[in-house]
């Protein structure tokens, strides 16, 4: 009789242990599932920002849109106000020399008079910017302008804003703390009423 009772207790105890093991196993699976989901979300968190499956940008436009998320841009109105108040000394046109020669901001008139005489607009193409921005001899001998300090306010512009955004992003990485991109670029300067090319909002998908 005593042996039967002990056998019954073993069966009951075994069942309890089995239930506990099942509970632990299910709990472990739940944790593992959450970890997997977290990893997947982390891996594809850039999908709405234009990343490809390999973690690279799908195209140049996606790269520009991403750069704009981490830089400061200035509107036409605010930029013009700063020029009129003589608050901006350095403006960098990052277009190619041929584009610059066809027209640029603060271009002198026929009498060689500058609309904003306290502002220097210099041409440093996007592909050379990182190499020339801190080259004092380039500023002294080629541009004839005092090289800006890293905390001086600098306005960057290109044709429509894309190259300018990438340029500002690069300068920030080089330690320039007060650099801004002219929203809409030279196109907006020529026609302030022209529509801006807004960066698309993230849809959260990988289209």
C-alpha positions in Angstrom: 0.0 0.0 0.0 2.8 2.4 0.9 4.6 1.6 -2.3 1.4 2.4 -4.3 1.1 5.7 -2.6 4.7 6.6 -3.3 4.2 5.6 -6.9 1.2 7.8 -7.2 3.2 10.7 -5.7 6.0 10.1 -8.2 3.5 10.3 -11.1 1.9 13.5 -9.7 5.3 15.0 -9.1 6.5 14.0 -12.6 3.4 15.7 -14.1 4.2 18.9 -12.2 7.8 18.8 -13.4 6.6 18.2 -16.9 4.2 21.2 -16.7 7.0 23.4 -15.3 9.3 22.3 -18.1 6.6 23.0 -20.7 6.1 26.5 -19.1 9.8 27.2 -19.2 10.1 26.0 -22.8 7.2 28.2 -23.9 8.7 31.1 -22.1 12.0 30.5 -23.8 10.4 30.3 -27.2 8.6 33.6 -26.5 11.8 35.3 -25.6 13.5 33.9 -28.7 10.6 35.0 -30.9 10.9 38.5 -29.5 14.6 38.6 -30.1 14.1 37.5 -33.7 11.5 40.1 -34.3 13.7 42.8 -32.8 16.6 41.8 -35.1 14.4 41.9 -38.2 13.0 45.3 -37.3 16.6 46.6 -36.7 17.8 45.1 -40.0 15.1 46.7 -42.1 14.6 50.0 -40.1 16.2 51.8 -43.0 13.8 50.5 -45.7 11.7 53.7 -45.6 14.8 55.8 -46.0 15.8 54.3 -49.3 18.2 51.6 -48.3 18.6 48.5 -50.5 18.6 45.0 -49.1 22.3 45.1 -48.5 22.1 48.2 -46.3 23.2 50.6 -49.1 21.2 53.5 -50.6 19.0 52.5 -53.5 20.0 55.5 -55.5 21.4 59.1 -55.2 18.1 60.6 -54.4 17.7 58.3 -51.4 21.1 59.3 -50.3 20.2 63.0 -50.6 17.0 62.5 -48.7 18.8 60.8 -45.9 21.4 63.5 -45.7 18.7 66.2 -45.4 17.5 64.5 -42.2 20.7 65.3 -40.5 21.5 68.9 -41.7 20.1 72.3 -41.4 18.6 74.1 -44.4 17.8 77.8 -44.9 14.9 79.1 -46.8 15.1 81.7 -49.6 13.5 84.4 -47.4 15.7 83.8 -44.4 18.8 83.7 -46.6 18.0 86.9 -48.3 17.3 88.7 -45.0 20.7 87.6 -43.7 22.3 88.9 -46.9 20.6 92.3 -46.5 21.6 92.5 -42.9 25.2 91.6 -43.8 25.2 88.6 -41.6 26.7 86.2 -44.1 30.4 86.5 -45.1 30.9 83.1 -46.9 28.6 81.5 -49.4 29.9 78.4 -51.3 28.6 77.4 -54.7 29.3 73.7 -55.1 28.2 73.5 -58.7 30.7 72.8 -61.5 32.7 75.8 -62.9 30.7 75.9 -66.1 27.5 76.3 -64.1 29.0 78.9 -61.9 30.2 81.0 -64.9 26.7 81.0 -66.3 25.4 82.8 -63.3 25.6 82.8 -59.5 24.3 84.5 -56.3 25.6 88.0 -55.7 26.9 88.3 -59.2 28.1 91.9 -59.9 26.3 94.1 -62.4 27.7 95.8 -65.5 29.4 98.4 -63.3 31.0 95.7 -61.2 28.8 96.5 -58.2 27.9 93.6 -55.9 24.3 93.5 -54.6 25.7 92.3 -51.2 29.2 93.7 -50.9 29.9 92.1 -47.5 29.3 88.6 -48.8 31.8 86.5 -50.7 30.4 83.8 -53.0 33.1 81.4 -54.0 33.0 78.3 -56.3 34.3 75.1 -54.8 32.8 72.1 -56.8 31.2 69.4 -54.8 33.9 66.9 -55.7 36.7 69.1 -54.4 35.0 70.6 -51.3 36.4 68.3 -48.7 39.9 68.8 -50.0 39.7 72.6 -50.5 37.6 73.8 -47.6 40.5 73.7 -45.1 43.3 74.5 -47.6 44.4 78.0 -46.6 46.6 78.4 -49.7 43.6 77.8 -51.9 41.6 80.4 -50.1 44.4 82.9 -50.2 45.8 82.3 -53.7 42.8 81.1 -55.7 39.7 82.5 -54.0 41.3 85.6 -52.5 39.1 85.3 -49.4 40.0 84.7 -45.8 39.4 81.0 -45.0 36.3 80.6 -42.7 36.6 79.2 -39.2 34.8 75.9 -38.4 32.2 77.8 -36.3 31.5 80.5 -38.8 28.2 80.5 -40.5 28.5 79.2 -44.1 25.8 78.9 -46.7 26.0 76.2 -49.3 24.0 76.0 -52.5 23.9 74.0 -55.8 21.4 73.9 -58.6 18.4 72.4 -56.8 19.6 71.4 -53.3 20.8 67.9 -53.7 24.5 68.4 -54.0 24.3 71.1 -51.4 22.7 68.7 -48.9 25.5 66.2 -49.4 28.1 68.9 -49.2 26.7 70.2 -45.8 26.6 66.6 -44.5 30.3 66.2 -45.4 31.3 69.5 -43.8 29.6 68.6 -40.6 31.6 65.4 -40.6 34.7 67.5 -40.9 33.7 69.5 -37.8 32.0 72.6 -39.4 29.2 73.4 -36.9 27.3 76.3 -38.5 26.8 75.3 -42.1 23.5 75.4 -43.9 22.1 74.3 -47.3 20.0 76.8 -49.3 16.7 75.0 -49.7 15.9 74.7 -53.4 19.4 75.9 -54.5 20.1 78.4 -57.2 16.9 77.5 -58.9 14.9 79.1 -56.0 17.2 82.1 -56.0 16.3 82.8 -59.6 12.6 82.0 -59.0 11.5 82.2 -55.4 8.0 81.0 -56.4 9.2 77.8 -58.0 8.0 74.7 -56.2 10.4 73.0 -53.9 11.3 69.3 -54.3 10.3 68.0 -50.9 11.9 64.8 -49.6 9.3 62.0 -49.6 8.0 60.9 -46.2 9.0 57.5 -45.0 6.3 54.9 -45.7 7.8 52.3 -43.4 8.0 49.8 -46.2 10.6 48.4 -48.5 9.2 49.3 -51.9 
